[in-house]
Amino acid sequence: MTRDGHVRLLPLHVANKIAAGEVVERPASVLKELLENALDAGATRIEVAVSAGGRKLVSVRDNGCGMTREDALLSLERQATSKIRDVDDIERIDTLGFRGEAIPSIAAVSRFTLVTRPSDAEEGTRLVVNAGTLAEVTSCGAPPGTRVEVRDLFCNVPARRKFLRAYATEEAHIRNTLAVHALAHPAVAMSLAVDGREIWRFAADASLEDRIRELYGPEFPESLIPVDWHEGNSRLSIRGYIERPDHQNAFRREQHIFVNGRPATAAVISYALKDAYPNRPGDARPTTILFIDLPPDQVDVNVHPAKREVRFRNPSEVRTAISNAIASAFRPVPPVQSFTPSNPGTPAPDPHPQTTPASVEIPAESAGLPVDSAFQMPIQPTLPPREATAGEEHGATAEDGRVELGQSSRIETASGPWRWFEFLAQSSTGLLFLETDAGIVAIHPQAALERIVYERLLDDANAASQPLLIPETVKLTPLESVKISSFMDVLSAQGFQVESFGDNVWKIDAVPQSLGSTAAGEALAAIAHDIAETGAKRGGARWREELVAKSAARAVAGGISRYTPEAARRLVEQLAACRMPYICPRGKPVMIFKSNRELSKNFGRD
């Protein structure tokens, strides 16, 4: 490489290759550009075919408006587009694509064929471009619409071709790209064929809910709440779906944001979702499929080369709108009052009566309070029994769930961070409080359970499987399916029996005994999600086993639960036997310790 300090114009073929790098990262980005062109052309049916993960072929056929010969030739020129006319149009883009470099950039790094015909023309046009060089222009018979075939991607840029991943990985990215556009345009029929076999066929004129069912299974919409918000004279509206806060599957994460129909996001959207949605264990993100529509001049789509991010003219307005939309979706509908008392003087019965605990009356004069009625207090504090979940061996539940005041329950431990402990209580936030030989300890039970299950899964002696009475199935994303396929040996060694059921659905026949009666589908979804998020890793020899164990343990831990005294003691005993009881597998503290000396010092008694 020479560096003589002189400025010179690049040859056209070099400039085209550089421009291609802005929009053509992999086969899926080629598909994205072609899908956007088809949708902007008014297509109601789009057929996609790929081969070898898109390396050998990416084909998109649509029934849109098509192009004349002149327009087809112009589409190969840089900065040629049918979607903007002057600089002011850039401020009010209302189409999915508008850059002129997409088609010439793709054609510059592939063997490119375009066949197109307008509906009012008698014949079509066929263009062939080989690595940026126009090789053929002919008339041909063709149905109305456009067909683009991109073969041998990066055929003239071997350095770029080396960076492509395995066929299965590139295919997964292609599926994700088509799935996102299928969600954004449920009225458009779409299909996908991979290596000659049809994988997907989505019906035309579908509703958003129908398209969600087609992509993620018939039960998936049941976990969602509809969002439909438009306030007053505001030109901003928000619609779609968001996950119910009480939904238990905290690891099935589908987050799709569409701004004026374009798959995109912005920092303000992420902040608004985090602020408006209730906190969840592990800061889990809610499943979100939201469409944000506002005037084109209120959003700038030209801030990212691949148009993945947008910028709003009034971000605070968008943030407030998202918060209001989610709050409105969560607001319960008032029940219809149908009860009419027979006696107008008799109050209507409470439809949800509360059980009053046993109580004693403390006279007001004894309490020193000038009140008219007695003060009610429970005789004994109660802890409701905790329902057993996966991986927990908390022992029998106390008959009435009560903590007997003054009853000694000190437990000696042979090993662990204390010589003995005594369970004191569980707070309303779920923390367990202990007295130990050295001081007071607060334990986060979910973090403790994660640590217990994690170490058991990594212990070869506990790798036995527990068959499920009824096998469970779980639907993963295409990328998750590809990634988890490479972990089959690890899953099997740790006690999972999993097999592909086709179309990204996986069947679970058995789980490790350490997981107990956990929802197997939730555990596998958590594992698949983390594998896809983590990607390739270099580190310790057991990083794959540790990743599976960490994900499964997090799925088992669940949310806040109430523990009976016996269950709490059993959990603490199991934690004390762990090799590293102080932190959970994710590095967060399991317990907080306050020594007797420190407590005395805080009270000024040292």
MARDREN-686473 format. One line per 10 residues: for each residue x, y, z of C-alpha. Coordinates in steps of 0.5 Angstrom, whole numbers, plus 500, padded with zeros to 3 digits. Layout:
X,Y,Z ~ ...
REM end
This chain:
500,500,500 ~ 503,507,498 ~ 502,513,502 ~ 505,519,498 ~ 500,524,501 ~ 496,526,494 ~ 489,526,494 ~ 486,522,488 ~ 479,519,485 ~ 478,512,486
477,508,480 ~ 469,506,480 ~ 470,499,481 ~ 473,500,488 ~ 468,506,490 ~ 463,501,488 ~ 466,495,493 ~ 467,500,499 ~ 460,503,498 ~ 457,496,498
460,495,505 ~ 455,500,508 ~ 449,496,506 ~ 452,489,504 ~ 454,486,511 ~ 452,479,509 ~ 446,475,505 ~ 441,477,510 ~ 442,485,509 ~ 441,483,501
435,480,503 ~ 433,486,507 ~ 434,491,502 ~ 430,487,497 ~ 424,486,501 ~ 424,493,502 ~ 424,495,495 ~ 419,490,494 ~ 414,493,499 ~ 415,500,497
413,497,490 ~ 406,495,493 ~ 407,488,493 ~ 402,484,496 ~ 406,477,495 ~ 413,476,496 ~ 417,469,495 ~ 424,468,498 ~ 429,463,496 ~ 436,462,498
441,457,498 ~ 447,455,502 ~ 445,460,507 ~ 445,465,502 ~ 452,465,499 ~ 450,462,493 ~ 443,465,492 ~ 438,470,495 ~ 432,471,490 ~ 426,475,491
420,475,487 ~ 414,480,488 ~ 408,482,484 ~ 409,490,485 ~ 409,495,480 ~ 415,493,476 ~ 420,497,472 ~ 420,499,465 ~ 427,498,461 ~ 429,505,462
428,505,470 ~ 431,498,471 ~ 437,501,467 ~ 437,507,472 ~ 437,503,478 ~ 444,500,477 ~ 446,507,477 ~ 449,510,484 ~ 444,515,487 ~ 439,513,483
432,512,486 ~ 425,513,485 ~ 423,515,492 ~ 426,522,493 ~ 426,528,488 ~ 430,534,492 ~ 433,535,499 ~ 427,537,502 ~ 424,530,501 ~ 430,527,505
426,530,511 ~ 419,527,510 ~ 421,520,508 ~ 415,515,508 ~ 418,509,505 ~ 422,503,507 ~ 428,505,503 ~ 431,511,499 ~ 438,510,498 ~ 440,509,491
446,505,493 ~ 443,499,495 ~ 442,495,488 ~ 448,498,485 ~ 452,496,491 ~ 449,489,491 ~ 450,488,484 ~ 458,490,485 ~ 459,484,489 ~ 455,479,486
453,475,480 ~ 446,479,479 ~ 440,478,475 ~ 434,483,475 ~ 427,481,471 ~ 422,486,471 ~ 415,488,468 ~ 410,493,469 ~ 403,491,469 ~ 401,495,463
407,493,459 ~ 407,487,454 ~ 414,485,455 ~ 419,485,461 ~ 426,487,461 ~ 432,482,464 ~ 439,485,466 ~ 445,481,468 ~ 451,484,472 ~ 457,480,473
461,483,479 ~ 459,491,477 ~ 459,490,470 ~ 453,490,466 ~ 453,484,461 ~ 446,483,458 ~ 440,487,457 ~ 434,483,454 ~ 427,483,453 ~ 423,477,456
417,474,458 ~ 415,475,465 ~ 409,476,470 ~ 408,483,473 ~ 413,485,478 ~ 420,484,479 ~ 425,478,481 ~ 432,479,483 ~ 437,474,484 ~ 443,475,487
448,469,486 ~ 455,468,489 ~ 455,474,494 ~ 462,477,495 ~ 465,473,489 ~ 470,478,487 ~ 471,480,495 ~ 474,474,498 ~ 476,478,504 ~ 469,479,505
467,472,504 ~ 471,469,509 ~ 468,473,514 ~ 461,470,513 ~ 459,464,518 ~ 457,457,517 ~ 451,456,512 ~ 446,455,518 ~ 448,461,522 ~ 447,465,515
440,462,514 ~ 438,463,521 ~ 439,471,520 ~ 436,470,513 ~ 430,467,517 ~ 430,473,522 ~ 430,478,517 ~ 424,475,513 ~ 420,474,520 ~ 421,482,522
418,484,515 ~ 413,479,516 ~ 411,482,522 ~ 411,489,520 ~ 407,487,514 ~ 402,482,516 ~ 397,483,510 ~ 403,481,505 ~ 403,474,503 ~ 410,471,504
414,465,503 ~ 421,462,504 ~ 424,456,501 ~ 431,454,503 ~ 435,449,499 ~ 429,448,495 ~ 425,446,501 ~ 419,451,503 ~ 420,453,510 ~ 415,458,511
408,460,508 ~ 405,466,511 ~ 398,468,509 ~ 395,474,505 ~ 391,479,509 ~ 393,477,516 ~ 392,481,522 ~ 398,482,527 ~ 395,477,532 ~ 395,472,526
402,473,524 ~ 404,472,531 ~ 401,466,531 ~ 404,464,525 ~ 411,465,527 ~ 411,464,534 ~ 406,458,535 ~ 398,459,537 ~ 399,460,545 ~ 404,465,544
399,471,544 ~ 396,469,550 ~ 402,472,554 ~ 401,478,551 ~ 397,485,552 ~ 394,489,546 ~ 397,496,546 ~ 393,501,542 ~ 394,508,544 ~ 392,515,541
391,521,545 ~ 387,527,543 ~ 390,531,537 ~ 397,528,537 ~ 399,525,531 ~ 403,520,534 ~ 400,513,536 ~ 402,507,539 ~ 399,500,537 ~ 402,492,538
403,488,544 ~ 407,487,550 ~ 408,482,555 ~ 403,481,561 ~ 407,483,567 ~ 405,476,571 ~ 407,472,565 ~ 412,466,568 ~ 416,465,562 ~ 421,470,563
426,468,558 ~ 422,468,551 ~ 424,475,549 ~ 422,477,542 ~ 423,485,542 ~ 421,488,535 ~ 420,496,535 ~ 417,499,528 ~ 417,506,527 ~ 413,508,521
413,501,519 ~ 420,501,519 ~ 424,496,523 ~ 428,500,528 ~ 429,503,535 ~ 432,509,538 ~ 435,510,545 ~ 429,514,548 ~ 425,508,546 ~ 429,503,550
429,508,556 ~ 421,509,556 ~ 420,501,556 ~ 425,500,562 ~ 421,506,566 ~ 414,504,564 ~ 415,496,565 ~ 415,493,572 ~ 421,491,574 ~ 423,483,573
427,478,576 ~ 434,479,573 ~ 432,485,570 ~ 429,481,564 ~ 426,485,558 ~ 419,484,556 ~ 417,481,550 ~ 415,487,545 ~ 412,488,539 ~ 410,495,538
408,500,532 ~ 410,507,533 ~ 407,512,528 ~ 408,519,527 ~ 409,524,521 ~ 415,523,517 ~ 418,530,518 ~ 418,528,526 ~ 423,522,525 ~ 430,522,522
431,515,519 ~ 438,517,516 ~ 442,516,522 ~ 445,509,521 ~ 448,506,514 ~ 443,500,515 ~ 437,504,518 ~ 437,500,524 ~ 436,507,528 ~ 432,513,528
432,520,531 ~ 426,523,533 ~ 425,531,533 ~ 421,531,540 ~ 424,525,543 ~ 421,527,550 ~ 414,527,547 ~ 415,519,544 ~ 418,517,551 ~ 411,520,554
407,517,549 ~ 410,510,550 ~ 409,510,558 ~ 402,513,557 ~ 401,507,552 ~ 404,502,557 ~ 400,504,563 ~ 394,504,559 ~ 395,497,557 ~ 396,495,564
390,499,567 ~ 384,494,568 ~ 377,494,566 ~ 372,496,571 ~ 368,490,573 ~ 361,490,571 ~ 356,491,577 ~ 351,486,576 ~ 349,485,584 ~ 342,488,586
341,487,594 ~ 334,485,595 ~ 334,489,601 ~ 336,497,600 ~ 338,497,607 ~ 343,491,606 ~ 350,493,603 ~ 352,488,598 ~ 357,483,600 ~ 364,483,598
365,479,592 ~ 372,478,594 ~ 372,476,602 ~ 378,477,606 ~ 380,471,611 ~ 381,475,618 ~ 387,472,622 ~ 386,470,629 ~ 386,476,633 ~ 386,479,640
383,486,643 ~ 388,491,646 ~ 384,496,650 ~ 385,503,647 ~ 387,505,654 ~ 392,500,655 ~ 395,502,649 ~ 395,510,651 ~ 391,511,645 ~ 385,516,645
381,511,640 ~ 374,509,639 ~ 375,502,637 ~ 380,496,639 ~ 386,495,635 ~ 387,488,632 ~ 393,484,631 ~ 395,477,629 ~ 396,473,635 ~ 402,470,631
406,472,625 ~ 405,467,619 ~ 408,465,613 ~ 404,462,608 ~ 407,455,605 ~ 411,456,599 ~ 409,452,593 ~ 415,447,591 ~ 418,449,584 ~ 424,446,580
430,443,583 ~ 428,445,590 ~ 428,440,596 ~ 425,444,601 ~ 422,438,605 ~ 415,438,608 ~ 411,444,610 ~ 409,446,617 ~ 402,444,618 ~ 400,451,619
406,455,616 ~ 407,459,623 ~ 413,461,626 ~ 413,459,634 ~ 415,465,638 ~ 421,463,642 ~ 422,456,640 ~ 429,455,638 ~ 431,452,632 ~ 438,453,632
442,448,626 ~ 449,446,627 ~ 453,446,620 ~ 459,441,619 ~ 461,446,613 ~ 460,453,610 ~ 460,460,612 ~ 458,459,619 ~ 458,454,625 ~ 450,454,626
445,458,624 ~ 437,460,626 ~ 432,462,621 ~ 429,468,624 ~ 424,471,618 ~ 422,472,611 ~ 421,480,609 ~ 415,482,605 ~ 421,483,599 ~ 422,476,600
429,476,603 ~ 431,471,609 ~ 434,473,615 ~ 438,469,620 ~ 442,469,626 ~ 449,466,626 ~ 455,465,631 ~ 458,471,628 ~ 452,476,626 ~ 446,477,622
445,475,615 ~ 440,477,610 ~ 440,472,604 ~ 437,473,597 ~ 433,466,596 ~ 433,466,588 ~ 440,467,588 ~ 441,462,593 ~ 437,457,589 ~ 441,459,583
448,457,586 ~ 445,451,589 ~ 442,448,582 ~ 448,451,578 ~ 453,447,582 ~ 449,441,582 ~ 449,441,574 ~ 456,442,574 ~ 457,436,578 ~ 458,429,574
455,425,579 ~ 448,429,579 ~ 447,428,571 ~ 442,423,571 ~ 436,425,567 ~ 429,425,570 ~ 424,423,564 ~ 418,428,564 ~ 411,424,564 ~ 409,429,558
414,431,554 ~ 414,439,553 ~ 415,443,547 ~ 418,450,546 ~ 419,454,540 ~ 425,458,539 ~ 428,463,534 ~ 431,461,528 ~ 438,463,531 ~ 437,460,537
435,453,534 ~ 442,454,530 ~ 446,455,536 ~ 443,450,541 ~ 444,445,536 ~ 451,446,537 ~ 450,444,544 ~ 447,438,544 ~ 453,434,547 ~ 453,439,553
445,438,554 ~ 446,431,554 ~ 452,430,558 ~ 448,434,564 ~ 442,430,563 ~ 437,434,558 ~ 434,429,553 ~ 432,434,547 ~ 431,433,540 ~ 429,438,534
421,437,532 ~ 422,441,526 ~ 420,449,524 ~ 425,451,530 ~ 420,447,535 ~ 424,443,540 ~ 421,437,544 ~ 424,435,551 ~ 423,428,554 ~ 427,429,560
431,434,564 ~ 437,433,570 ~ 434,431,576 ~ 437,437,579 ~ 432,441,576 ~ 426,437,579 ~ 419,439,576 ~ 421,445,573 ~ 418,448,567 ~ 422,444,562
420,449,556 ~ 422,455,560 ~ 429,452,562 ~ 431,450,555 ~ 428,457,552 ~ 433,460,557 ~ 439,456,555 ~ 438,458,548 ~ 437,465,549 ~ 443,465,553
447,461,548 ~ 445,466,542 ~ 446,472,546 ~ 453,470,548 ~ 456,467,541 ~ 463,464,541 ~ 467,465,547 ~ 474,463,549 ~ 476,462,556 ~ 476,456,560
475,449,558 ~ 468,448,561 ~ 465,455,559 ~ 460,451,555 ~ 457,447,561 ~ 458,453,565 ~ 453,457,560 ~ 448,451,560 ~ 448,450,568 ~ 448,458,569
442,459,564 ~ 438,453,567 ~ 439,455,574 ~ 436,462,573 ~ 430,459,570 ~ 429,455,576 ~ 430,460,581 ~ 424,464,579 ~ 421,470,582 ~ 419,472,589
416,466,593 ~ 414,465,600 ~ 418,460,604 ~ 416,456,610 ~ 421,456,616 ~ 422,448,614 ~ 423,450,607 ~ 428,456,609 ~ 432,452,613 ~ 433,447,608
435,452,603 ~ 440,455,607 ~ 443,448,609 ~ 444,446,602 ~ 447,453,600 ~ 452,452,606 ~ 454,446,603 ~ 456,449,596 ~ 463,451,594 ~ 462,458,593
456,460,597 ~ 457,468,597 ~ 455,469,590 ~ 450,467,585 ~ 453,464,578 ~ 452,471,575 ~ 457,474,580 ~ 451,478,584 ~ 451,477,592 ~ 447,471,595
448,474,602 ~ 449,480,606 ~ 453,479,613 ~ 453,484,619 ~ 457,482,624 ~ 455,482,632 ~ 461,487,633 ~ 459,492,627 ~ 451,491,630 ~ 454,493,637
458,499,634 ~ 452,502,630 ~ 448,502,636 ~ 454,505,640 ~ 455,499,645 ~ 462,497,643
REM end
